[in-house]
């Protein structure tokens, strides 16, 4: 009976994930790359890039154009930024804020170039 109780306790311990802490281990944090990435481009440079080129821009969001599209401006010009609601991540941005947007250049035949934004953060 004592062996059966010990076996049941061991099974319960290992089935709950507590064995990692008991064995001195901890759950590994999510990893990723840490190092140099894309350098910041300008709107003028982005407008000359090929479709689907990755881009990082710093500037300000000047105006809401509707349908998740915003007018983004830096010292070299303006471009429409397509920013899905999920990328705001609770941040409130005004035209006075400097933001960094990362995404891809979106060029459609006979339409203006846009930036398909995949991340947005306030710089200052």
N, C-alpha and C positions, 0 to 999 in steps of 0.2 A: 504494500500500500504506500509506503514511504517513497519507493522508487517511482511509482505511478504519479504521485503528487509532485515530485521533483521534475519528472519529465513534462508534466502539464505546465508547470511554472516556466520551464525553459522554453517550451514552445510558445507560450504567451509572450514571453520577453522578446524572442526573436521575430515574432510575427508583427509586433507593433513598431518596429524600427528602433526600439530602445537599445538594441544590441550595438548600434553604432556608437552611442554615447557611453554605454557600459564598457565597450572595448577601447575607449579612449579616442574614438574617431568623432568627427563632426561632419555634417553634410557639406560637401564642397560648394562654394559659391559659384554662381554663373560666371563663366569666363568670357573672354573675347580678346580682340587685338588691342594692344596699347602701344602707340607709336605714331609716326607721322601719317597723315592722311591727305586728303585733297586740300589744296591751298585755296584761299578765298579768291574768287573771281569777281569781276565787275559785271554789271548788267550789259554793257556794251560787248564784253567778251562772250557772255552767255548767248546773246543774240546771234553771234557768228558761229556758235558751236553746232555740231551735228545733233540730230534727233537722238534722244535717249542718253546723251552725254551727262555724266554726273557733274553736279555743280554745287558750290557753296557760295552764298552771297551775304554780304552785310549791308544793311541800309535800314529803311523804315517802311512801314506799311502806311500808306497815305489815305486809302479809301476802300470801303467795302463796295464791291461792284455787284454783289448778289450772287446767289448760287455757288457759294464757297470760293468765289474769285475775289482777289484783292489787288489793288494797285501797289506794287512794290517799287521803291525808288532808292537809288544811290547817287553818287556824284556824277555818274556817267549816263544816267537815263532811267527810264521806267520800263517795267514789264509786268504782265499779269501773272500773279502767283495763285495757283489752285491749291488751297489749303483745306483739307478735310477737317471737319470739326474735331476729330480725335487728336489731331496734332497740336491743338491749343493747350491741351493738358492742364486746364484750369488757369492758365496765364491770361492776364488782361493786358492788352497791348494798345498803346496810343500812338499817334503819329510822331510824338516826341521821343519815343523809345527807339533805340538802335537794336535791331534784331538780326540774328543769323538764321538763314533758312538753308536747308540742304535738300536736294532732290535731283530731278532730272529735267533736261531741256525737252519740251514737248513741241515738236514742229509738225503741224498738219498742213496738207496741201491747200494752198489758197487761204490759210488762216494765219493770224498773228501767232508768233512764238509765245509760249507760256512756260512757266516753271511748275512742274508737278512736285509739290513740296512733300517731303517725307519726314522732316523734323523742323522744329522751330524753337528757338530759345532767345530770351531777352539778354542782350549783351550789356546794355546800360539804359 
